[in-house]
Amino acid sequence: MSNAWLRPIGSNTFALGAIELNVRERTISFPAVVNMDAGLIEYLLVHTSGKTHESLLRTQVAPHQIQLALLLLGAKGAGTNAFPQTPSEPLPGDPVTIELLWTDQGQPKRIRAEEAIRDRRRRAPATRGPWVYTGSHIVEGRFVAELVGSIVAVMEDPDALINNPRLGREDDENWAIVPGVLPPLESPVQVVIKVESRPGRP
């Protein structure tokens, strides 16, 4: 990678604004803060200009930068493939895993993002597993995720960069915050997104 807007910071790592890319691990990481600590949510993560009233986390990192970083790691989104009309069908796009990191009294903490989200139908945390990089879309030459600030959706949202593939993703009353899993409101966390291999792709 030799693009001028990428700054090398290690043998396999580059900086793109506040985002760190690790090309060997196929990960990106960037800062966010805890935005809500209770209640129903439709998003795991939004930009500060997005729907912060229904998102667990918020970040000042621009959606277009996150999009670019994921593309540089080879992620493939939905493209021209439409979202399925039947919620039980798989979403188009590459799988990604999302982890949240923070420090509690000097001790490092690390969880998968789904551990912080409650599936009300199942009365349990969201099923462990990947999310799907769907990539948002462009309307009249404008990148929609950047316009609306939607980054990781818990309730299905074609405007977001990443979507929740789990059953119940169409239900705006199914997803809630698991209390006490994350640090208090306004606490900093690091979001780590890893691009996984889709079956049939390297």
C-alpha positions as CSV (number, residue, x, y, z in Angstrom):
1,M,0.0,0.0,0.0
2,S,1.6,3.2,-1.1
3,N,-1.3,5.7,-1.2
4,A,-0.4,9.1,0.0
5,W,-3.3,9.3,2.5
6,L,-2.1,6.1,4.2
7,R,0.7,6.5,6.8
8,P,2.8,3.4,7.6
9,I,3.0,2.9,11.4
10,G,4.5,-0.6,11.4
11,S,5.5,-3.5,9.2
12,N,1.9,-4.5,8.5
13,T,0.0,-1.5,9.9
14,F,-1.2,1.8,8.4
15,A,-3.0,4.8,9.7
16,L,-5.9,6.3,7.8
17,G,-7.0,9.3,9.9
18,A,-7.9,7.8,13.3
19,I,-8.2,4.3,11.8
20,E,-5.5,1.7,12.2
21,L,-5.4,-0.9,9.5
22,N,-3.6,-4.2,10.0
23,V,-3.2,-5.9,6.5
24,R,-1.9,-9.2,7.9
25,E,-4.8,-9.6,10.4
26,R,-7.3,-7.9,8.0
27,T,-8.5,-5.7,10.8
28,I,-9.3,-2.0,11.3
29,S,-9.6,-0.3,14.7
30,F,-10.8,3.1,15.7
31,P,-12.1,5.0,18.7
32,A,-15.7,5.4,19.8
33,V,-17.6,6.2,23.1
34,V,-20.4,4.5,25.0
35,N,-23.5,6.5,23.9
36,M,-26.3,4.6,25.6
37,D,-26.4,2.2,28.6
38,A,-30.1,1.0,28.6
39,G,-33.1,0.6,26.3
40,L,-33.9,-0.4,22.8
41,I,-31.4,0.2,20.0
42,E,-31.4,0.0,16.3
43,Y,-27.7,0.6,15.8
44,L,-24.5,-0.7,17.4
45,L,-22.5,2.2,16.1
46,V,-23.3,5.6,14.4
47,H,-21.3,8.7,13.5
48,T,-21.9,11.6,15.8
49,S,-24.1,13.1,13.1
50,G,-26.2,10.0,12.9
51,K,-29.1,8.5,14.9
52,T,-27.5,8.7,18.3
53,H,-30.8,8.4,20.1
54,E,-30.9,4.7,19.2
55,S,-27.3,3.6,19.1
56,L,-25.1,1.9,21.7
57,L,-21.9,3.6,20.5
58,R,-21.0,6.7,18.5
59,T,-17.8,7.8,16.8
60,Q,-16.2,10.8,15.2
61,V,-14.6,8.7,12.5
62,A,-16.4,9.3,9.2
63,P,-18.3,6.5,7.6
64,H,-16.5,7.0,4.2
65,Q,-13.1,6.5,6.0
66,I,-14.3,3.2,7.5
67,Q,-15.7,2.2,4.1
68,L,-12.3,2.9,2.4
69,A,-10.4,1.0,5.1
70,L,-12.6,-2.1,4.7
71,L,-12.2,-1.9,0.9
72,L,-8.5,-1.7,1.2
73,L,-8.6,-5.0,3.2
74,G,-10.5,-6.6,0.3
75,A,-14.0,-6.6,1.8
76,K,-16.9,-7.0,-0.7
77,G,-20.3,-5.6,0.1
78,A,-23.7,-6.2,-1.3
79,G,-22.9,-4.3,-4.5
80,T,-25.9,-4.4,-6.8
81,N,-27.5,-7.3,-4.9
82,A,-30.7,-6.3,-3.1
83,F,-31.4,-7.1,0.5
84,P,-33.7,-10.2,0.7
85,Q,-37.3,-9.6,1.3
86,T,-37.5,-12.6,3.6
87,P,-35.7,-11.9,6.8
88,S,-34.6,-15.5,7.2
89,E,-32.5,-15.3,4.0
90,P,-28.8,-14.3,4.3
91,L,-27.7,-10.8,3.6
92,P,-25.3,-10.1,0.7
93,G,-21.7,-9.2,1.6
94,D,-18.7,-10.5,3.4
95,P,-18.7,-11.6,7.1
96,V,-16.9,-9.4,9.6
97,T,-16.4,-9.9,13.3
98,I,-16.7,-6.9,15.7
99,E,-15.0,-6.6,19.0
100,L,-15.0,-3.8,21.6
101,L,-11.9,-3.0,23.8
102,W,-11.5,-0.8,26.8
103,T,-9.6,-0.5,30.0
104,D,-11.1,-0.9,33.5
105,Q,-8.9,0.2,36.4
106,G,-5.8,-0.5,34.3
107,Q,-7.1,-3.9,33.2
108,P,-7.7,-4.5,29.5
109,K,-11.2,-5.7,28.6
110,R,-12.3,-7.3,25.3
111,I,-15.7,-8.6,24.2
112,R,-17.5,-9.4,21.0
113,A,-20.0,-6.8,20.1
114,E,-23.0,-9.1,20.3
115,E,-22.3,-9.8,24.0
116,A,-23.5,-6.2,24.7
117,I,-26.8,-6.6,22.8
118,R,-29.9,-8.5,24.0
119,D,-32.1,-10.5,21.7
120,R,-35.5,-10.0,23.3
121,R,-37.2,-12.9,21.4
122,R,-34.6,-15.3,22.8
123,R,-34.3,-13.6,26.2
124,A,-30.5,-13.9,25.8
125,P,-27.5,-12.0,24.4
126,A,-27.4,-11.9,20.6
127,T,-26.2,-15.1,19.0
128,R,-22.4,-15.3,18.8
129,G,-21.2,-14.9,15.2
130,P,-20.3,-12.6,12.4
131,W,-21.9,-9.5,11.1
132,V,-22.2,-8.7,7.4
133,Y,-20.4,-5.9,5.6
134,T,-23.1,-4.7,3.1
135,G,-21.3,-1.5,2.1
136,S,-24.2,1.0,2.0
137,H,-25.0,2.5,-1.4
138,I,-24.7,5.6,-3.6
139,V,-27.7,7.8,-4.5
140,E,-27.3,10.6,-7.0
141,G,-23.6,10.4,-6.6
142,R,-23.6,10.7,-2.8
143,F,-22.5,8.0,-0.4
144,V,-25.6,7.4,1.8
145,A,-23.8,6.1,4.9
146,E,-21.9,9.3,5.1
147,L,-25.1,11.4,4.7
148,V,-27.0,9.6,7.4
149,G,-24.1,8.5,9.7
150,S,-25.1,4.9,9.9
151,I,-22.2,2.5,10.4
152,V,-23.3,-0.8,12.1
153,A,-27.0,-1.5,12.2
154,V,-28.6,-4.0,14.6
155,M,-32.0,-3.5,12.8
156,E,-31.7,-4.1,9.1
157,D,-30.7,-0.9,7.3
158,P,-29.4,-0.9,3.7
159,D,-27.9,2.6,4.3
160,A,-25.5,1.3,6.9
161,L,-22.0,-0.1,6.2
162,I,-22.5,-3.2,8.3
163,N,-25.7,-5.1,9.1
164,N,-26.9,-7.7,11.7
165,P,-27.6,-11.1,9.9
166,R,-29.5,-12.6,12.9
167,L,-33.2,-13.6,12.9
168,G,-35.3,-10.8,14.2
169,R,-33.2,-8.1,12.4
170,E,-36.3,-6.6,10.9
171,D,-37.9,-6.0,14.3
172,D,-37.3,-2.5,15.8
173,E,-38.3,-3.7,19.2
174,N,-36.2,-6.8,19.4
175,W,-32.8,-5.5,20.3
176,A,-31.8,-3.9,23.6
177,I,-28.7,-3.1,25.6
178,V,-27.4,-5.7,28.0
179,P,-26.8,-3.5,31.2
180,G,-23.4,-3.5,32.8
181,V,-21.4,-5.2,30.1
182,L,-19.8,-2.0,28.8
183,P,-18.2,0.8,30.9
184,P,-20.3,3.9,31.9
185,L,-21.7,6.4,29.5
186,E,-19.1,8.5,27.6
187,S,-16.4,6.0,28.3
188,P,-13.9,5.5,25.4
189,V,-13.9,2.1,23.7
190,Q,-11.9,0.8,20.7
191,V,-13.9,-0.8,17.9
192,V,-12.1,-3.6,16.1
193,I,-13.6,-5.0,12.8
194,K,-12.0,-8.0,11.2
195,V,-12.8,-9.0,7.6
196,E,-13.5,-12.7,7.4
197,S,-13.4,-14.9,4.3
198,R,-16.7,-15.6,2.7
199,P,-17.2,-19.3,1.6
200,G,-16.0,-19.6,-1.9
201,R,-13.7,-16.6,-1.6
202,P,-10.1,-16.3,-0.3
